[in-house]
Structure formats: C-alpha cells, structure tokens
Amino acid sequence: MKFKATGVLATLALASTLATAQQGVSPTEITLGTILDLSGPLAGFGKQARLGMLLAVDEINEQGGVNGRKLKLLVEDDGYDPKKAVLAAQKLVNQNKIFMMMGHIGTAQNMAAMPVQFEKNVINFFPITAAREMYEPFHKLKYSFAATYFDQMRRAVPQMVKDKGAKKVCTIYQDDDFGLEVMRGGEAGLKTIGMEYAEKTSFKRGATDFSSQVAKMKAAGCEMVVLGTIIRETIGTIGESRKTGFNPTFLGSSAAYTDLIHKLGGKAMDGLYAMMTVQNPYTDEASQPIRFWANKYKTKFNEDPAVFSVYGYIIINTFANAATKAGKNLTTDSFIKVMDTLTIPTDIFGSAPATFSPTKRLGSDASRLSQIQDGKWKVVGPYMTDAAPAKK
C-alpha cells in the first residue's frame, strides 16, 4: 500500500527539491547576468557589448530559446570600478540568482567578482578581458575566449621590432592588472631577441594628461612604443605625441582595437597598430556576411556595431550552443561536461577556431595584427600562435 506524502513530509520533500534545483534555470527561462562599464571610462565598450548580447538573446528567443527555455539577460553597471563589480556580482548571484556570468568587462573587475560567483557555483563565462587570470590558475568555473594580452605582445613585439628595424622600444601602460600584462608581454618578447625596454612610463586609471609620459619617451629616443592603453589613453598618448613631433611606431593590444580610436581621435590615429582576434564589423565591409550582420545591428539599434558588439554576440551564441547540447537537464555540471569537449569553428568575423578540454580553459591563444589606415582598421598580418608564428 502506498501513502501520499502530506503535511510535514510534503513540505520536506518540496524543500529538498528546491534545494537541489539549479539556480537560474526554470522550466521556461534561463537567467544570465553580465557586469559592464556603462558609466565609466570604458562605457563605449560596455554599451557595444550589451547591444551585441541583446541582439543574440533576441535572435535565440525568437527561434524558441534554448531547449524551450527563453534567455533572460540582467545587466549591471560597475563603472569600471572593482569595488562596484563586487557589489554587482553579489546582487546578480545572491539576489537575482543568475545561472551564469557572461562577458564581464575588465581585468581587475573580474578578479574582484569571481570569488563571489565561485562561492555559489556560478561560471565566469568568456569575460571581456584578455588577462591570464581569466583561466589561470585553473578553476572548473573559468572559461576564457581571448588570446591574452601577455601572449599578444610577447609574439607581436619581436616581429614588429624586426619589421621596423627599431633599436629603442619603450612602453606606456596603465598602472593596474591590465596595463602590467601588456607591459610584461612586451618585455618577455623583447627578451627573446636580447632586448629590453629603453624607457617605461605609466599612468593611473582615469588619467587624461599624458604630456609628461610622452616627453619622457621622446627624450629617450623611442622608435617604437608598446601601449598598455585602452580608449582615451591611446588617443591622448598618440595625440600628444603627434603634437610634439614625436612619431614612433605605436603598437597596442586588443584593448586598443576599437573603432572608437579612429572615430574619436581622427586622422592622427592613422598608422596605429593593434593586435586583434575578430574583425571590426564595418557596415560597408567587403565581406558580405559581416556587412549583412552589421546592417542588421544598425537597423535594430540605430548605430554602427563595433568589435565589442561582436564579442557580446559571440559570447551569448557560444553559451546557447553549449547549453543546447547539455539538453533539457541544464545544470552547471552538465554545461561543463559539454564545454570540456567543445570545438568552435571559425565564424563570419574571422575568429580563430577554439577548443576546450577538462584542463584547457582558454579557447584560443591566436591573435593577429591590424592597422588603422585612412580611418579604418585593416588586417595586416596572419594569426600568430606559438605553433604558427608570424610570417612575412
């Protein structure tokens, strides 16, 4: 004879079910979170990433969602401040009960927020930063997609020194985790060819005046400058240099690969080199698939897309593909199981193929060189990896 659970027994059974339910996943919805800079120095990047994510979410939901579940994306603004990133993570993880953190922008910000997420078994998925800490040291809840700033510069700097015949290489960098990664990558690259920086100069996050740093590099006779800079610091450094007649070869990381540089900095930015992993999607791009996507984005949001729009779009779509493969019973563990055997082919934006495994949490370490020519980024080099070094 079977008895139906009633009263206290039914309550206990329900409590047990709720306790083991996957946070952020309901029968009809998957709740995702992202932390972006929407009000600070990287607000331009944050807005682009948000719109790229929203475009992908809308497309996926219009097609029925992920195994019948619609995606819900919650966005928090941290103003590029690590302390605010912690508060934002606490809200998303503990109050909003997100399933996963998507595309959080900023190195220091991610490092501050990750402990909050990991305590509640929330994956840090494809953060928009190319710092090594996004996959090292190993943690089962870390997944990174971008070739690191360190590796970008470690490979590009020796190649550029050779191509340009530079005898004196200097660096200007933001005095934080991001800037140090760029500076150290260039330093490691120079070491492989028996060189070191002729001059190193830094600035605090949020700085707007770079005249003393530029004067220092000019006095040192720098022929090439490694830029540990993002948007306004790149424009400020190059603009000040041009004004004083100092015209070295400028080389930035993927953090400086943005249409905002030439849109805001104008003609003075022509000639800047930067490493990149996906192409900026110009609406008149020669590639028809990129052009089609860029015009679709512009129609929806009434503004041109940019490389950070692509990052946001790719991040959501990669998540959706893996979550679909995880099946109806979507949990953190079932998602990890799929990711750890996942191979992502190249896409319309020219991304390098990516692979993951139980011990490999960086999808691809490949990056390539681009240059601003006549007010637009142009790809000027092949993908560089340790397995496939740059070719002339």
N, C-alpha and C positions, 0 to 999 in steps of 0.2 A: 504493500500500500504506500503511495507517495503523498507527501504532505506539501501543500503550497506554503512557501515562506511568508509569514505575516509579521506585523508589529516590529519588534526589535530585530528579528532575523532579517526581514526585508530591508530594513534601514542599514544594517551592517553590510548586506550584500551590495546595496546601491553605493555605499561609501567605498567599498572595495573596488567596484567597477570604476568609480570616478577617480580614485587614487591611482589606478593603473592606466587611465586614459591618456592618450598622447596630447600634451599641451599644444595648443594652436591648431589642432585638427578636429573638425566636427564632421558630421555626416554630409554637410553641404558646403563647407568652407575651409580654406587653409589660410591662416593669418600669418603674414610675414611682416617683418619690420626692417626699416633702414634708418640710419642716422647720417644726415648730410649737413654740410655747411650751407645754410640758406640766408645767412645774415652777416657773415664774416668775410675774411679775405679770399676765400675760395667759393663764395656764393655763386659765381658764374658756373663753376664746375658742378656744384650741388644742384642747381636748377636744371642743368642739362641732364645729369644722371637721373634725376627724379622724373623728368619727362620721358626719357628713354625707357625707364622702368614702367611707367604708366602706360605707354604705348604697347609694350609687350603684355602687360596684365590685361588690357582691354582686348587685344587680339586673342589671347588664350581664353578669356571668359566668353567672348563671342562664339568661340568654337566649342563651348561646353565645359571649359575648365580642365582640371586635371583629374581624370577618372571620376568625372561627375561632380567634383568639388570646385567651386569658384575661388579664385585668388583674391585675397584682401590685403592691400599693402598699406601699412601705417608708417608715416614719415615723421621723424623728429629732427629738429634743428639744434646742432650743438655749437654753431658759430665758430667752428674750428678750435674749440676750447676743450682740452682733455677732461677738465672737471665737469663741464656741461655734458660731455659724452657719457660719463659715468651715470649722471642723473637720467639722461635719456635712455640708457641701457636698462637702468633699474625700472623705469616706467614701462618700457616695451616688454621686458622679460617678466617682471613680477606683477604688474597691473594688467597689461594688455594680453599677457600670456602668449607671446608670439611663438610660432613653431621654429622660425629660423631668422637670423640676422643677415640681411642682404646688402652687399655693396657699400658698407660703411666707409666713408671717405676719411683719409688721414692716418698717418702712422702712429703718432702719439695718442690720437683719439682711440684707435683700435686697441692699442696696448692697454689703455686705461679701462676700456669697456669689456674686454674679453673675460676677465675673471668673473664679472657679474653674470655673463652668459654661461660660462662653463659650469658654474655652480648649479645651474638649473638645466644642464644638458642641452643647451641651445648652440647649434652650429654657427660658426662665423664663416659665412659663405661668400667667397670672391670679394674680399674687401678691396676698395678702390685705392690701393696704395701698393707700391712695389717693394716694400721693405721685407727683408728676410724673416723678420719676426712673424710674418703672416703664415709661415709654415714651419719655422724653426723656433724653439725646439719642437719636436714632433708632439702633436696632440690630436687625438682622434676627431676633435671637433673643429679643426682648422682645414680650410680648403682655399688655396690661392691660385690665381689665374695669370698673373702678370710677371714677366721676366723682371727680376729685381733691379733696383737702381744700381746696386753694387755690381751685378754682372753686366748690366748695360754699359756702364762706364769702364769697367775692367777690360771689356773687349773693344769698345769704340775708341778709347783714348789712344792706345798704341797705334791703331790703324790710322787715326787722324794725324798723329804726330808724323808718321811715315808719309802719308799723302801730302801733307802741307809742308814737310821739312822743318817743323817747329823745333827750336832749340830751347826755348823757355816756355814752360807750361805753368799756369797759375790757376787758382781756384777762388771763387767767392761762393759762400754757402750759408744757408740758414742754420743758425746755431741750435739745432734740435735733431731728433732721431732721423728725420728725412734728410736734412742737409748733410749730416755726418755720413750717411750711407752713400750719397753721391760723391762726396769728397774722398771717402776711403776706397770706393770703387776705382776712381781715377788714380789714386795713389798706388793701388795694387797693380793696375795696368801699366803705369809708368815704371814700376819696379821690374816688370818683365823685360823691359828694354833698357835697364840700367839707368833710369832717370828718376828724379823726384821733383816735386813742385818747387818752382823758383820763388813763389810767394803764395801765402794762404791768408785769406781775409774772410771774416764772417759778419753776420748781422743778426739781430734779434727778430723773431717772428713779428710781423706787423710793421717793420721798418719801411720808411718811404724815401729816405735820403741816402743815396749811395755814393755821394761825391768823395768822401774820404777813402772808401774802399777802392774806387776807380783810380783815384790819384796814386794810391799805393801800388796798384798793379801796373799803372802806366810808368811809374818811376822805376819799377823792377824790369821794365822792358819786355813784358809778357807778349808772346806771339800767339798764344792760344789760351783761352780761359774756359775752364770747366765750371759750369753753372749749377750750383745746388740751389736753384731758384724755381719759383712757380710762375705766377702771372705778373703781378705788378713789379716784383723784384727783378724779373727778367727784363721787362720793358724799361724799368728805372735804370738798371745797370747798363744796358746797351744804349739807351737814350743819352745818358750822362757821358758814356764813352765817345759816342759819335760827336757830341757837342764839344768835347775837348780834343778831338782829332786823334783819339786812341781807337784803332781799328784792328784788333786781333781777330783770330778765328774764334767764334763763340760756339760752344758745344753744351747743350742741355740734356737732361734726362727726359723720359716720357712725361714727367710732370710739367715740362715746358712745351710739350707738343699739344698745342691747342690753338684753335682759330682766333681766340681772344688776343693772342700775342700780336698777330698782324692787324686785326681789326682795331685794337686799341692803340697799338704802338706805331702803326702806319709804316711808311716807306723805310724808316730807319731800321726796321726789323729784318729787312731783306738780307739774306746771307746767313742767318742763324741756322745752325744745325741742331737737331734733337733726335734722340732715339725714340722709337715708337713700336707698337705691337699691332695696332689696327689703323686703317686709314681714316682720315677726317672725311666725312661724307658731304662733299660739296654738291649742291643741287644741280650743277652743270658738269658733274664728274663724267669722265669718259666711260667709266664702267656703267652699263645700263642698269644692272641690279642695284648698285649703290645709288644711282640717280633716281630710280623709281622709289626706293625706300626714303631717301632724303626729301623728295617732294611730298610723299605721303605724310611724313612727320611735319613738314612745313604747313601742309593743308590743315592738319589737326591742331597744331599749337600756334600757328601764325608766326613762326620764327624758324630760322635755319637750324638744323641739327649740327652737332659737333661731335668730336671724338668721345666726350663723356656721355653724350646721348647714346652712342653705340655701346659703351661699357654697360650702361644701365640696361639696355635692351638685351644684350648678350647674357648678362647675369641672370635675369628673370627667365629667359628661354632655356638656359642650361639647367637651371633649377627645375623647370617644368618638365623637361625631357627626362631627367633622372627620377623625379617624383612619379612620373607616369610609369616608368619601368619598375618602380618599387611596388606598384599595384594598389589595390583598394586599402590594404592594411598599412597605411603610411605611418611610419614611426621614425624616430631619429636613427635607430639601428637598421631598419630596412633601407633607409635612404643611403646611409654609409655603405651598406653592402653593395648597392648599385654603383655608387661613386667610385668605389675601390676597384672596379673593373671597367671603368668608363673610358672610352676613347672619343674625343670630339674632333671631327674633321675640320679642315679649313672652311671658312664661311665667306659670304659675299664681301666682307670688309677686309679680307686678306689676312685674317688671324692665322698664326701658325697652328698646326694640329696640336692637340693637348691630350695627355694621358695621365691617369691617376692609378694608384695601387694602395694596398694597405700600409705601405711605408713611404709612398711618394705623394705629397700633398701640394706640390707646385705643378700645375698643368703643363706649362712650357717655359723654358728659360730663354727662348729665342726673341731677339729684337733686331730692328734694322734702322738704318739712318735715313732721315728725311731732312729737307732744307726748305726754308721759305724763299721762293723765287717769284718775283713780281706779285707779291701779296698773297701767295698760296703755298701750302705745303706740298712738296713734290718728293716722292720716294726716290732716293738716290743710291741705295745700297741693298744687297741681299740680306736675308736673315743671318744673324751671327749666333752661333752656339759653340760650345767647346768642341762638339763633334763636327761642326761645319763652320770653320772660321770664315771671316770676310774674304771675298775675292775682289780683285780689281777688274 
